[in-house]
Amino acid sequence: MLVEVKDRVESLRNYMRVNNLSAFIVVSSDAHSSEYVADRWKCREWISGFDGSAGTVVVTLEKTLLWTDSRYWLAAEKMLEGSEYELMKDGLAETPSIIDWLCNNLKQGDTVGVDGSVCSISEADNWSARLSECGISLDATSDPFDVIWTERPQVPNGQAEVMPLEISGESAAEKLKRLRIVLKELGVDGMFVSMLDEVAWLTNLRGSDVDYNPVLVSYLLVTCENATLFAAEEKIDDSVLKYLNKEGITVAPYTAVWEYLASYPLSTILLQPSRCNAAVRVRLNPNCHIIYKDSPVASMKAVKNSVEVEGFKTAMLAEGIAMVKLLHWLHPAVENGGITELDVDRKLTEYRRLDENFLGLSFSTIAAYGANAAIVHYEPTEENNALLHAKGFLLLDCGGQYKCGTTDITRTIALGELTEEQKEDYTRVLRGHISLAMAKFPKGTSGTQLDVLARQWLWQSGENYLHGTGHGVGHRLNVHEGPHQIRMNYVQAPLLPGATVTNEPGIYKAGRHGIRIENTMLVVPHACTEFGDFCALQPLTLCPIDKTPIIKDLLGIEAVEYLNNYHAWVFEMLSPYFEGEMFDFLKHACAPL
């Protein structure tokens, strides 16, 4: 692999020499700003060998560098070992930004390349402005990988399927009607929808073009009168075409989008600069005035209707049943020996498949034992698959796609003897999880304002974690969705009733252990007082939380009460589906602390 990566870097450098480029930035995204991308757009992985979901490569004629965040530092170090790549730990004070590094290492008159079709408008504009201050220009017009990647995969052409009204809870026509009202209020004639999950939600279509995310590669152009879906003809069979026509949506080929944009007849169009790729602006009719705003679809999609909420509950019930079966199997299996991280993943998937609504995973399972759990987004492979022993922790972060909803859960499970440090770390993480879960807050509060609740008990001991505390979860859609988040850095989007959000504090100590506890929550109305409306977080996840590592005095009386109430609810909901030994196991797992 190292030889292949070296040859690929050299082929990019040859391209750069021919096109007078002194550096090239390779981003991790696709033409739709997706988190998970189809194979065609895995250019950063192809050029570097690093397969984490986040990272940016910079190649100059002399150097190769990879920027990635704290989730992937340990994994990236292993993957890049022996290569010419230098790891740049994004987020550390001593790590320069990509543009700062380029300004310090290139000279005036140089040109930096980036593929504008996978780079957002905001990125392209910010990079261009910053580089121009140093006398360096940005070229965002070419895609070298169409030239140098000789066996580059094609755009995927999976079949589209209609999600019926009894699962979606609202027709595509009604969603488009609501969107048009918002567009009219904003004073724009139309909107170009490029995010795949937003297209899927608006049209009530689902697909299989991207691993884990049930979306189809497509664009949607919505005006006050029309809606046009740009998707490969192979995706749309006669039944789907008939459905789309009924909902007022016409269909055009995926590649025809550029011709449509060039002849766009209306005066104004809304583009989301942080998500829409820069090539769209280049191809758009120059007589059209662009309104740059965040997509209104994101906030519409984030607030679930009653049918979607019930779908989540059904999916969480199925997930909870599978998780209890897994937990019941786990300890005896580990004690008997020979069980690996991948065995845990396979066994859980086996239990999930027993439910008729299960469709597949919502992300790659993280089954991380011992020190592997300190790698935040560790994924076991046949090469690094650890054997489990009856001691220490197993961190299991997993999720499923069901016909009626999407799940995301993390449990840290004691497999046997623990150190006092492990017990204290576990208890502090759990106390943070519970403190956030118990929060009551004014309607309109952002996740940033709540983030400290989850971190406070770690901060008291001088500890922290560098990932976000919570994200939205799509309804049979992407497991990560916005616009709201719970994290340290400021995210303005409020937590509104009907929104889903995860609650997942953790702690990671390199070479020792990693701990994370996660439930998916639903924002619900709590009270109306003289000070306004207040909200609360209601758990959707149904699964026992391991009590073995808890230091009860450190957890605190209120947190113990919350945990006991949570477990009583879990037992009430799951116990009708078990009997005999499995029933007794669940009863013990949910017994009061």
Secondary structure, 3 states (H helix, E strand, C coil): CHHHHHHHHHHHHHHHHHCCCCEEEECCCCCCCCCCCCHHHCHHHHHHCCCCCCCEEEEECCCEEEEECHHHHHHHHHHHCCCCEEEEECCCCCCCCHHHHHHHHCCCCCEEEECCCCCEHHHHHHHHHHHHHCCCEEECCCCCHHHHCCCCCCCCCCCCEECCHHHHCCCHHHHHHHHHHHHHHHCCCEEEECCHHHHHHHHCEECCCECCECCCCCEEEEECCCEEEECCHHHCCHHHHHHHHHCCCEEECHHHHHHHHHCCCCCEEEECCCCCEHHHHHHCCCCCEEEECCCHHHHHHHECCHHHHHHHHHHHHHHHHHHHHHHHHHHHHHHHCCCEHHHHHHHHHHHHCCCCCEEEECCCCEEEEHHHHHCCCCCCCCCCCCECCCECEEEEEECEEECCEECCEEEEEECCECCHHHHHHHHHHHHHHHHHHCCEEECCCEHHHHHHHHHHHHHCCCCCCCCCCEEECCCCCCCCEEEEEECCCCCCCECCCCEEEEECCEEEECCCEEEECEEEEEEEEEEEECCEEEEEEEECCCCCCCCCCCCHHHHCHHHHHHHHHHHHHHHHHHHHHCCHHHHHHHHHHCCCC
